């Protein structure tokens, strides 16, 4: 489970988030009900995808600043009509993808993204970006809603920190799932800040994610118990590589998922009512 693509800093997906146990295992079914897993999986997936899209946009906006990553950030802009009002305050950055165009990363995007921001250098303390998705689709998967990212400065470890809040409605055209996701997270950029590649980036995330899937009559709350560690390396950018979450749903026992100790794979430890088992996250939320 996983992909905010200064998170992933969060988004493609908490569904793809994998943990870290290298030993081969035989896939096993979750001890939890399928509804809980479906809602949690879709919620995590949307959270991650939203973050990833937003991070790419922010990096393009901040071209030339410390957080700009030259290997990927321009891909989202190659087919958009871009306007940037730097006179008004906050500034307004608008990307209009029209009815659909293919970006440099091969994805088809349509719709509009509006960004209000106060500084091109998001690395500056106090800078922020408020992103609004207006019928924004990536490969026909639709986003509407907002994402707010604020630079809170350096912490005691001299690492850059951000706060992230989102409220996004997402529709997956392949499955028909409609997911409402809210996120409140604090993010610490623990490695790779200021370099020109994503591959050395590590982000540590704490906070909560909530999700509701239309038609499921089920809402889940996902609490981050131990900080989730996200690597933006090409080999594992879609997965959390460390950390633990608790999935809470009314009238169901809590589910604990441990993503391991820092390796990129698709395994995790599920614990329910004190009973633990190793699972493969690929398919776990299906």
N, C-alpha and C positions, 0 to 999 in steps of 0.2 A: 504494500500500500504506500503510498507516498504523498508531484510534480506536483508557492507562490510559490518554476521556473520560476529584494536582496534576500531572501529565503532561498530558493530554487528557482533569492535575495539576492517558498514556499516557496507549481505547480506546478512530468505529465502525470505522477499520480499516486495518491496514497494507495490506490488499488494496486499499483505496481510496486509499492513500497515493499522492499524485501529486507530480511534480516540476515543474520550472519552465522550460519552453522555450516561448515563445509562438508560434514559427513553425508554420504548419500542416504536418502530416506525414501521409504515408500509413502506416497501421498495418503493421507488419512482425512477422514471427514471431521469437521469441527464438532465439538461437543455442543455447540450452541445452535439454536434454531436458524434456519436459512433466512428468515426475514431479517433478523438482527444483522447477519453477515451481509446481506444485500444492501441494507440501508447504510451500514457502516462503510462498506466498500465503496459505494457510490459517493458517499460524503467525502471520504478521504481522496478519492480520485478527483472530484471536482475541486477540492481545496488545492491539490497539487497542480492540476492543470491551470487553474486560475493564477496561481503564483508564478508558474513558469512563463505564461504569456506576459504577465505584468512585468516580470523581471527583465525579459527581453526588451520590452517597450522602454522601460526606465533606462536600461543601459544604452539604448539607441539615443534617447533624449539627452543622456549625460555624456555623449561622445567627447572624449578629451579629458574627462575627469578620472579620478582614481578608480572608480568602479566600472569604467568602460572596458568591456572584454571584446577585443577586436575579432575574435574567431567566429562569433555568432550574432552579435547584436544588430547588425544591419539587415539580416535576412528578412525580418518582418516588415521592413520599410520598402522593399524593392518594387512593390506594385501599388502602394498606397498613395493617395493624394494627401500631401502633408502641408498643414499651415501651422505657423508658430508665432503667436502674438507675444512678443517680449516687452511690449510697452505697458500693457495693463498689468495690474498686480492684484491677485496672482496672475502669472502668465498662463496662457492657454495654448495647449498643443493638441492638434486635432489630426487624427488619422482616419481617412475615409477610404475604405476598400471597395466601395460601390457594391455591385451585385455579385462580385466574386472575382478574384485574381490570384495567380499563383506566386507565392513569395520565393525568395532565394533558398528557403529550406524545403521547398516542394509542397508545402501545405497551401490549401485554398482557403483564403479568408474573405469575408464579406462583412458589411456593416460598418459601424463607427466606434472609435475609441476617443474619448475626450479626456485630457489630462490637465488639471490645474496644478501649478507648481510655483515655488518661490525662488528657486535657484537651479541653474543647470548642473551645479555640482552637488549632487545628492549626498556626497561624502561630507558636506559641510554641516556642522552641528546646527540643528534647528530647521534644516531643509525638509521639505515634504513633497509628496506627490499624491494627488487625489484623482483616481482613475474611475471613469464611468464607462461601462460597456453598454452600447445601444444596439440591440439586435446584432451583436458581434458573433460571427460564426467562424470556427476553425474546422475545416473538413466536414462542414454541415452540422457540427455540434455547437449549439447556440448558448451564448452567455448574455445575461442582462443583470445589471447591478453595479455595485461600487467596491473599490478597494482603496484603502488609505494607508500610506506608508510614511512614517515620520522618523527622522534621524534623531536619536536621543543622546548622541555623543559617545565618548569613550567610557568604558566601565573600569573597575579596579584592575582588570587584567590588560588594560590598554587596548581592548578590542572594541571595534565599532558596534553599536547596538541600535536596533530599530524596533518600533512597534508596528504591528500589522493588524488591521481590522477590515474584514470583508463581509459583504452581504450579497450573495450572487445566486441567481436562479439559472439553472443549467438544464438543457434538454439534449439527451443523447438520441440522435436520429436512428441509430442502429438498434437500440434496445427499446426505445420509446420511454425510457425513464426520465422523469422530471424531478430534479433534485434542488432543494433549497438549502444552501450552506451558509453558515455564519462562522467567522473565525475571529478570535482575539488571541494574538500571539506576541511574545517578545522574542526577538531574534538577536543572537550574538554571532558576529562574523569572526570565527575563531582562527581561520587560516586562509591565505590566498588573497587577502585584500591588497589592492594596489598593483597586482601583477596583470599581465595582458592575456591570461588564459583562464578558462573556467576550471581546468583540470586540478588545480591545487586548492580550490575553494572548499571550505568546510563551514557549515552553518549550524548553529545550535538553537533549537526552538523549544519554547515552553508556552503553555497556555491551554486553550480549549477550542474544540471544533464541534459544532452542532449540525445535524442534518435531518432532513425530512424528505422522503421519497413519495411523490404523489401516488395515491392509490394503495399505499402500504399500511396506512393508519399507524405508522410506527415512527417515532422520533428517537434518535440516539444522541447521546452526549459522549464525546470522546475527550477524556482528560489525559494530558501528557504528564505521566508520573515521573519518569526520568527523561531528561532532555533528549529530544529527537535530533540525531545528527544526520545532516544531509551533505553528501558529497556531490559536487557538480561535475565530476570527472565524466568524460564521455562514456566510460565503461560502466558507470553505475549512477548516472545522473537522475534516473527515474526512481531510485530507491532510497529509503532511509536505511542507514547502515548501522544504527545503534539507537538505543532508547527503549522506553516502555510506555504503552498506553493502556488505559482502562476504558472499555466500551460499556456504557450504562444505558439500559433500556428498562422502562417500567415493567414490573412483574416478571423480569428475567434475571438470572444470576449474572453478576458482572463478569465480563470477559477481559482477561489480561493478555496482552501480546508483547513479547520481548523480541526486539529486532536484532539482538546479538552484540558483538563486540567490535564492529568496525569493518567487516568484510562485505563485499557485494555479492549477495546470492538471494535466493528466493525462499529462504527457510526462516522460521521463527518458532518461538515457544508459546503455545496457547495454554493458559491456566484458567480453569473454571471450577469453583467450589473446591479448591486445593488440589485438583487433579491436573497434571501437566502432560503435554504431548508435543512432539516436534511436528510441525506442519510445513507444507509448501504453500507459500502465499499465492503462487500462481494457481488460480482456481479456487482458492479458499473463500473468496467473496462472491463466487458465482452462484 
